[in-house]
Each structure stands twice: as C-alpha cells, then as structure tokens.
Amino acid sequence: GEITLGNFAEKLGVNASELIKKLFLKGQMLTINSVIDMTLAEELADDYDAMVEQEEVEEMAFGEKFNLESEDKESDLIERAPIITIMGHVDHGKTSLLDAIREANVADGEAGGITQKIGAYQIVKDGKKISFVDTPGHEAFTEMRARGAQVTDIAILVVAADDGVMPQTVEAIAHAKSADVPIIIAVNKIDKEGADPSRVKNELMEHGLVPVEWGGDVEFIEISAKFGQNLEGILDTILITAEMLELKGNPKKRAKGVVMESRLDPKVGPIADVLVQEGTLKIGDIIVAGESYGKVRALLNDKGEKTEAASLSQPAEVIGFNTVPEAGDVMYVVQNEQHARRIVEEVEKDRKLNDQNKKKHISLEVLSQHMDDINLKELNLIIRADSKGSVQALKESLNKLSTSEVAVNVIQATSGAISEGDIRLAEASDAIILGFNVRPTTKAMRDADKAGVEIRTSSIIYQIVEDIEQALSGMLDPEY
Ligand code: GDP
C-alpha cells in the first residue's frame, strides 16, 4: 500500500516536520504529502524502534474471481484432521521427525512401509487422523502463503536441544505468527550429550514463546526423533491443540485443494500431489489449478494405493491434468470442462498482463544478445566489493571498457554487502550490480528479483571485467 509522509509520521507518533528534517539531512527532499515507499518506511521506523507491517494488497483470489467459493451449511460441517507443517533450523531434525512419525504409524500389515512421497501423509492416532505436510522447512510454507494458499493448521517448531535457537528458528516463528498458526515446540535431540532443554525454553521466551509450565500457552515436548522417543507426546499435543481449534470442513461440496508438488511422468503424464482442503475429490471430477485443467482419471493415496476419492485434509496423487500445475496452485473442481477452459484462459490472460507490466531492467545477457539492435548509449554499473582496494581496482578496470558506442559508467562503488539501497539505485538508473567477494542481503536479493535488477557476483575480478567486456562486444556466453 501507499502512504504519505504525513500519515506515516502520525502512525509513528512523531511530528511530520521531524521526519522531513531527518530525511533532508540524509539528502532527501520530501514534503508532508510525498508518498514514501516500503523501504524508506522501514528505514525510518528503524530509527524509532518501530516495525512496519505492510498491508497485504492481495489480488482477488482465484476462487472468488471465478465464483468457485460457496458458503457451507452448518449441518454439512464435520470435524476434519489437522494439517501439520514441521519447521525449524537446518539439521535440527525436521526430516527425521517426519520420517519417524510416518514409520511409527505404518500398520503392521504394510511392514516395509510402502509409503510414497506425495507432498503430505496422513496417520491415525487414537482413532483420530493427522495430516503432515511432507516438505520440511518454512520455504514451502512461505511460498504457498505468498501464493494465497494456506495449508497449515498447526506448526511444529523443531529446536535441537544441543544447539538452541538459531536464525531459521526465529524466521520460522515469524512465519507461523504472521500466519496466525499455533506453534508446538519439539525440543529435539534430548538423547545427545550437551542437550539443554531449559536453554531452549529460555531462548524461545525471548521470542515470546512462553512454556505452559511458566504460565504461557506454548507446549514444549522433549523428543528424540532419531530414536523415536516421545513421538506420542508430540502426537497427543497435536490432537489436543487441534481439538481446541475445532477444525471443520464440508465433505459434500466440490473439492478444493492445494497442489503440494507436481511432475511430469513419462508414462502417465502430468501428476499433481494435492492436499484436499474442502469437499471430496472423486474420479471423473473436472479440475482446474492455475493454468492447468483436466478430468481426474486416477487417484492414489499416500500408500500408493488406488482410491476412488479423497476428502478433507487428505493427500492424493491426482492424474488427469492436461499440463503440470505448479506447487502452490489452488485446485478447484468445477462444473464442466467448458468452465474449466474459460478459467484457464482468464488465468493465462492475467499472467501475460502481469508479465508485461513487470518492469525489466537491463541484463548483461540481453545486452550481449541485442548489442546491434538496442541503441544503448551507456551502461550503468554499481560496484560492491569486500575492501576499498578491490573497489578501486574494479572501478578502474571497468571504466576502461567504454567503447565508441557505449559509455561504461560506474555510478556507485562502495565496499560491503549488496544492500536494498543498491537495488533501489539500480532500479532507478537501470544499472547492473556487480559484486566482488560480497553477497546481497536476503532483502536485497528479494527486492532485486521483484524489480528485475541483475546482480552478478564473482570472486575473480577479471571474470567480472571480462563478462562486461564480452557483453559489450555481443559475445557473452549465455551460460553464466
Ligand atoms: P533437518 O535438516 O532439520 O531436516 O534435520 P535432519 O532430520 O536431516 O537431521 C539432521 C541430523 O541430525 C541427522 O544426522 C540426524 O540423524 C540427526 N538427528 C535428528 N534428530 C536427532 C535426535 O533426536 N538425536 C540425535 N542424536 N540426532 C538426531
């Protein structure tokens, strides 16, 4: 969303003139009516120890747009299984926990565990079903949320007792909180020497997760995923938490689900692993997901068995799409094929429009390929390097590359990591960013991606120089 400096000052609880002055001293002339962007807002808020949260400007969800959502009659609603995502820092034991729970719940008859990976699996505990998203880590979680699909009811945060809270632990907490999903802490690796569960508690307290026994509302369960110790504790806590959430769904309506994973099988064609969220998906149903549509020809459950239907919170492998849908696409069952085709056409149109509107900035590859037909008079570069000396060296070498057709301008050259500010500058001046022995910050990388700004990094100065030289002569090897 957009906000004026005046409104922003009000939200911060400071005087607008104070902000104007502050910005002026930083070399920015703004008025009370100037619109400020997110990056600037964050910078300013930082100075006041405040946090900026962007209102999500969501495009109208697909389902709403095509009128695919419907109200449920209270009497049609039944209890449904909770959907669990396991998050946490790398190596803290997410995969081990997912595997341990799955294996512990393979019924005797199916010894050997003929489970197959279809993006999610379901187990039964005390007669109650629980579904697990079978992709550890919060990347999938975030990615899906960014695409408007929320497929998690409860997050299990795995924290290794010998390692404590680490950066991705903190990130996972932020994601779960922003999705408003309850968190259960699995204090893992308690079998290890040096395991210190109380340290984990203390550290998580600092992030607002207060254990139940200390008067808070967060359950801490000590486990060993490797030795299958206290998995019961985790499952019991999931069931108790789920009960409080009173999760319900309508199995009677047309199905809606989320594509968790997808691939093209040379024999059977496109396959989508779908987690059904509403309704019941049946063979013969007409389905749409993103730019794919089709008719359900076959359904397989998480044990690889053919099945006739998949209902609330159940994962299923769906065969019948005409093309491969993308992970994160929401899948709907629609009335008939005609309707499906119409939706897909609309979605395609929307995407093309979006692609066109996406601003693209200059890239070396494009430059190299179109040296002859684009009339580029100057190539703007922003340099970042690990030391003042290398900044200087790089700047000098690059400045020498100007040709009679193209002037090479180094518009900024500094040491340190590639920052959001660099991206903004590159965007505004259509520049390419070159990094020597430095990397972009996460935020910078994201911004660059969004803005279509090219960042090239290398640990060899001459390679950077050579790339520019080759691009200018139309000879850049596109395989970089
Ligand atoms: P992920 O990156 O979070 O998915 O972590 P993994 O499940 O791959 O586990 C990382 C490493 O920790 C592996 O070598 C596991 O065997 C080990 N590990 C996981 N859980 C435990 C545990 O409870 N105890 C011990 N001792 N090792 C564990």
Boltz pocket constraint, residues with backbone or C-beta under 6 A from the ligand:
constraints:
  - pocket:
      binder: B
      contacts: [[A, 88], [A, 89], [A, 90], [A, 91], [A, 92], [A, 93], [A, 94], [A, 95], [A, 96], [A, 97], [A, 136], [A, 188], [A, 189], [A, 190], [A, 191], [A, 192], [A, 223], [A, 224], [A, 225], [A, 226], [A, 227]]
      max_distance: 6.0
